[in-house]
Amino acid sequence: MGVATSTLTKQDEEQRAALVERMFHAGIAVLEMLSIYVGDRLGLYRVLAKEGPSTVSQFARAAGIDERYAREWLEQQSVAGLTEANNGAQDGAARTYRLPAGHAEVLLDPDSLSYLIPITWAIPGLASTLPALLAAYRRGGGVPYTDYGEEFRNSIASLNRPMFLNQLGAEWLPAMPDVDRRLRADPPARVADVGCGTGWSSIAIAKAYPKVRVDGFDLDEPSIKTARENASRSGIGDRLTFEARDAVAGGQAGRYDLVTAFETIHDMADPVNALRAMRLLVAPGGAVLVADEKVAERFTAPGDEIERFSYGWSVLHCLPVGRVDPPALGTGTVMRPETLRGYAREAEFSGVEILPIEHDFWRFYRLLL
């Protein structure tokens, strides 16, 4: 049923106008993210970075793409402020385009903490699951993680990789001084990395602590396959093992000095039993570290950008993935601290300590034995 505009108050009209503007800008953002995806997948940003200022013809030849498409993409990117155009050349054929150095880091440097191009890789996977997602909303149940595809899996891995390699050993683990000392000491410590994905967290731990052996576990077999490939290229593969295994399956009790779970508890159908299994893996004097989304302590609407970002992922991915295996708790991305504390109590931990680690997106919890 429509809403008669004559019944709208001035406040209603202002809200309507604000939403129209917001949705229009959101539409622009979606279109620009897809154009970035095209540029990344065709290697166009790398060509611009390598070739320097280029005309359309020069760019098209270097990139190996059709010249007419090259012109449209370059013009769109420059209008969007992603690349820079020489506006002094009114002749389109003579106009040159360049990629600013600061933008190159965001779009091309996989080791940089500013690297955000992988967000665009998630878009096709999210879009492809929409029919299954709508069905899940109607009937309940979930959408399997594998349905989101390889690009989505690589998106998550590549977004987290710079944080693991730059911060895990330098900032996060040293925030637990006793753990940091144990990981450097003899006899060599053992670490279990639960929900390791494609292995970058495990690799980062092994790189930061040259004596440590790390066993990574993940339910997703394609992720484990990629983790093994990443480990073989890392130069430290002899200290890394990866196994496709459910987190609740347990393992060798009391074997590990540290058990970690990075951005994975909220995706699990049964987080309580997963935490219980993690507790059983820890050796006397060991530690359990969980890192998950840095959402607000309580629900407030409207929320800030982090809350909006987290709920966006939850609606389209994390909640559906976490509801595949019944009976599922259905945590979703927005796992507030009190929720994790409740899970930890049920898993028979004595308490939860929030570690003093500054991070824009993650909160770090030490679960007390």
Secondary structure as UniProt FT lines:
FT   HELIX           5..7
FT   HELIX           10..41
FT   TURN            42..43
FT   HELIX           44..51
FT   HELIX           56..63
FT   HELIX           67..79
FT   TURN            80..81
FT   STRAND          84..85
FT   TURN            87..88
FT   TURN            92..94
FT   STRAND          97..98
FT   HELIX           101..108
FT   TURN            110..111
FT   TURN            113..114
FT   HELIX           118..128
FT   HELIX           130..139
FT   HELIX           145..148
FT   HELIX           149..163
FT   HELIX           164..172
FT   HELIX           173..175
FT   HELIX           177..184
FT   STRAND          190..194
FT   TURN            197..198
FT   HELIX           200..208
FT   TURN            210..211
FT   STRAND          213..218
FT   HELIX           221..234
FT   HELIX           237..239
FT   STRAND          240..244
FT   HELIX           247..249
FT   TURN            253..254
FT   STRAND          256..262
FT   HELIX           265..267
FT   HELIX           271..281
FT   STRAND          282..293
FT   HELIX           305..313
FT   HELIX           314..318
FT   HELIX           319..322
FT   HELIX           337..346
FT   TURN            347..348
FT   STRAND          351..354
FT   STRAND          362..368
//
